[in-house]
Amino acid sequence: MSFQVAHPSPLLSGFVKQYWAIENCLSPGERHIQRIVPNGLTELTFYFGNKPGSLDEKRHPTDHALLSGHLKGYYDIVVTNKLSMFSVSFQPFGACLFFNLPASELFDLTVPLNLLLKNQGTEMEDRLNEADSFKGRINVMETFLISRLKANLKEWETKRILNIIGLINNSRGGITIEALASAACLSRKQFERTFTACIGTSPKQFLRTVRFQHSLYQKQKRPDIPLTELAYRCGYFDQSHMIADFKSFSGKTPTQYFGECEPYSDYFSQT
């Protein structure tokens, strides 16, 4: 399997976390089931040729260019034959800038790109298909994203939301909504409305996702960490609280998840 990752240009680094691509070929009759869990990021994914199937087609439509918003829960995709894909992982505050819509409209949904961009979406797929390398596809995507950013950027609102995301990241999801609203100089109701429109999920749901991702990151760095200590380090009230969140986000208890899946945090890991 070939797996490639690259950082965006400085102009886009506040809004795009990374570009990544996979080239993989399974033996005839072989299949791989991948569980997709909430990661706090919006993803734009292009499949070239064969596309993974899903046990829930509403979560993973048959189109080959898909924009996925913040997830509420988990779902599985099924990979067979040859997999070739290119993906953009946006920072939490990204989709509403590049696609000029309230990010909340994407919550718990995977939407065909053509529904959002129409002919522009088709042209983007064509240009990415024509690009003959990972670097070439990044160049195509950067040109597109920079043009979209210049058209939609609202500097004052952007700075406020980026500051709030910074507070959440520094606390690893362990900050109160009241503290975030105060930092944004908004009432709690105004803050929740603004945050949900810009980020794509409610502050409460996003803080839960960040805390879950932090637990994956801690386990990724320290595979031998006891679950009791993991719960404490990640801001859960107790181990039962952590178990409940793991079941909600992954369908498994922490013991089951770490026994079956390699712990990896898309949100906190630095490539």
N, C-alpha and C positions, 0 to 999 in steps of 0.2 A: 504494500500500500504506500502511495506517495501522499504526504500531508505537508502542505505549505502554508505559512502564516507570514503576514507583513503588516507593518504599521502604516497608517495614513500619512499624508503630507501634513506639515505643521498647521496649515490653514484649516484642515479638517479634524485635527486631533481632539478637539473638544467635543466633537459630535460623532466621530467614528472611532470605535475601539480598535478594530482590526479587519483585515481581509484574510480569508482563508479558503483553501481549496483541497479537495480530495480526489485522487484517482485510484480506484480500487477495482479488482476483478476477482469475483468468487468462482469457485469451481462449479461445473454444471450440477444442479440439484442442491447446492449449498445455499443457505440463507442466513442472514444475521438480523436479529431483532434488536433495535436500539430504542431505549426508553428516553423520551424527551421530557425534561422537567423544567419548571420555571427558572430562568436565569437572570431576570432583571434587565434583559437587553431585547431590542427589536432586531429582527434578522431579515435581510433580503437575500434570497437564495435562487440561484439559477442551476437547473439540471440540464446536462447536455446528453442527449440520447436516452438511455434507460433511466427511469425515475423510480425511487422507492415507492412501495405501496404502503398502505396504512390500514390498521384495523378500524379506524374512524376517519372516513373520507372527508367529513366536515372539517376536521382539523388539518387535513393534508390533501387539498384538491388535486385534480389530475393535471393541472397546468404545470408548465416547466419553469415559470418565473413567479415566485411567491414572496409576499411580505407577511411576516408573522409578528403579531403584537405580543404584549406581555401575556403570559399564560397564567391561568388560575390554577390549573392542575396539570396532570401528565397525560401523555399518549405514546403509542408505539408506532414506529415505522419499520417496514420490512425491506431489507436490502437483498437483492438477488442479482446475478450476472455482473455486468460492469457498471460501476458507479463513477460518474464524472460530474463534479459540481464546483461552483464558485459562490462564495457567500460574503456578505458585508454584515458585520456585527456593529450596530449603532450603539453609541452611548445612550443611557436612559432618555436623555433629552436630545432626540435626533429626528425621529420620524416626522414630527409635526413641522419641522423646519424644511425637510427635503420634499415632503409630499403635500404640504400646505393643507392639512386637515387636522382636526382635533385628534390627538393620539388615542383618546378614549374610544374612538370608533373602531380601533383595531383590537381592543381588549379581548383576549381569549379567542382570537380569530386568526386564520391564515387566509389571505386574500390574494387572488391572482393579480399580478402587477398590471395587466392590461385593463382591469376594471378601474384602476386609479389613474393610469397615464395614457390609456388608449394607444394611439399610434406610436407615441414615444416609447411605450413599453416594448412594443414589437421591434422597433428600431434598435433599442438597447440589447434585446436578445440577439438580434442579427449581428450587431457589432461585436458582442462578446463571443459569439460562435466563430466569427472570422478571426478574432485574435488568436495567435498561435502560441501563446505562452501565458503563464501566471502574471508576469510583469505587464504584458500587453493588455490583459484584462483589467488589471489595476489602473492602468493609464486611461482606458476607456471609461471606467467607473468614476475616476477622480474628475475627469473633465465634466461628466454629467452632474456629479454631486456639487462641484464648485459653482456651476451655473445655476443650480437650484438654490443653493445656499444664498447667493447674492440677491436672488429675487425675493426670498422669504425672511431673511434675517431681521429680527427686531432687537436691536442691541440692548436696550434697557431691560426688557423682559428676560432676555437670554442671560444676562449677567446675574439677575436675581435667582433664576432657576438653577444655574450652574453653581451658585453659592450654596443653595439648599442641598443639591446632590453631594457637594463636597462635605457638608456637615453630616449627611447620612453615611457617606463612605468612611469618614474618619471615626464615626461612632460604631461602625460595622452594624448599622441598623438598630443601635441601642439608644436612640434619642426619641423624645416624645413628640407627638404632633403639635402640642402646645408650644414647645421650644422652637420648632421649625416655623410655625406660623408667626411667632414673635420675631424671629430672624428675618422673615420676609416682610415684616411690617404690615401684616394682614390679619383680619379676624380669622378664627379657625374655619368658619364656613367659607369665607372668601379664599383662604389658602387651599382648602380641600378641593374647591371647584377649579382653581387655577392649576394646581398640581395635577389633578386628574386629566385635564385637557392637554397639558404639556407633556406629561410623562406617559400617560396611557393607562394608568391604574390608580386606585385610591392610595393616599399616603399609608394607611394601615396595611393594605395588601403589599405594597412595595417594601415596607419595612420588614414584613414577614419574609418576603423573598430574599432580601439582602441578608437577613439573619440566617436563613437556610443555606444560602450560598457561602456565607462565612463558615458555617459548620463543615461544609464540603472542603473548603480551603484549609481549615485547621487539620482535618483528617488527611488531606492530601500531603500536608507538610509533616505531620506526625502520625503515621499509620498506627502506632501502638497506643495512642491516647485513649484512656478509658472513657466510656460514654458519659459517665457522671461528670468527669472533668470537662468533657466536650460541651455538655449542656451548660455548665457554669461559665465557661469561657465565652460562649456564644450568646449569653444573655437570656437563656431560657429560665423560667421560674424553677423548673426541676426537670428530671428526665422524662416524666410523663408528658410535660409540655412539648419537649423536643420530639417525642414519639408521635404525638398528635400532628405536628407540623410535617414531619416526614411522611406520614401516611397520606396527608392531604396533598402534598406536592409530588410524591413519588409512587404512592400506592404501596409502599413497603415501610416496615419499621427500620430504624437505623441499623440494627443488627443484620436484617435481611438485605438492605441496600448495600452496605459495605461488604457483605459477603458475596454479592452477585455483581456489583458494579464498581469499577475503579473510581475512587473519589476524585473529582476534578471540578473546580469552580470556574465556569466561563466568566463570571463577573469579576472575581478578584485575581485570577491568575494573570501574570504579565508575560507576554510572549517576547 
